[in-house]
Amino acid sequence: MLKLCAFSKSVVVCGFLAALSPCHATLLASDEFNYTLNANVGGQNGGSGFSGAWGYSSQVSGSVSTAKIIAGLTFSDLAVSGNAARENVISSSSGGFADRVYLKRHPGSVPVAGDEFWFRYLFRQPQSITASGFAGGMDIDDVENVSLYTKFGALGLTGAGNGRGGVNVDTTSVSAPVGSPSLSDAATYLIIGKFTGVNDAFGVARTGKFWALSEADYDAIKAGGITEAELNAQNRQTATETVSPTSSQPLNFTTADFFELRGVDAIAGNAFYLFDFDEVYAGTSLGDLGLPTAVPEPTTLTLLLVGLAVSWRMRRLS
């Protein structure tokens, strides 16, 4: 009797543990841009998990580029709240300059060694840019060498042209393959990035992966919860990059670094280019990102139910 009771308790415990998300899963930060319409994004400090407010900067001295709060983006039936952030990047042919806009914010906490790092956001490029050189998306900027490289990023536009997004780990990026369906059609896309080995020893390879989902892609996999395997199978664009960092370029993610939303104009002309962002989430698992999560597998539920049934039977007999 005692052995059977102990067995039932073990089964219940195993079932609960199997049903839980990974034990290190942590929501690191989120911002839904629930700020006043038309306000500057710079200086806003809502959301959760960040340290300090969003900071605004542009590459060109005296730039008239802006970053403002606009009406929120929508994406299928994904839960959204508040408004969105829009970078309006303005260039000048008479002045001979193109511009870049950056919104930066420190994380309050970061992954530990052995953790994965995931983030997602909604992205829209209303003007359907397909020219090379234009870039837009979210990345992690190195506080020690901000002007030279980002540590990790998943971008809606990588600069490769033809509306291709992609992933970057260190100074380089890997764009979605040539011929991938464009992200530059004024639609809203769900951008997801996954990075492994983020804060491991410097000799351990870091791998970054990027997925861009259309509403149709999302609708095809949301039932029952989204898994990484489904992201691999159902996406508009995807790309992967692996880098082996050195002691001089460790690529570790610290609370002194920045979450960065950037919009890059590649052409010095009398024009403006818009980059829209919304629903930013970052964590250590796919399940942290506020997306539909997978239900426990049938075997997990079976373990749990068997354990509960045996436990109930033992109480009746005692």
Secondary structure, 3 states (H helix, E strand, C coil): CHHHHHHHHHHHHHHHHHHCCCCCCCEEEEECCCCCCCCECCCCCCCECEEEEEEEEECCCCCCCEEEEECCCCCCCCCCCCCEEEEEEEEECCCCECCEEEEEEEECCCCCCCCCEEEEEEEECCCCCCCCCCEEEEEEECCCCCCCCEEEEEEEEECCCCCCCEEEECCEEEECCCCCCCCCCCCEEEEEEEEECCCCCCCCCEEEEEEEECHHHHHHHCCCCCCHHHHHHCCCEEEEEEECCECCECCCCCCCCEEEEEEECCCCCCEEEEEEEEEEEEECCHHHCCCCCCCCCHHHHHHHHHHHHHHHHHHHHC
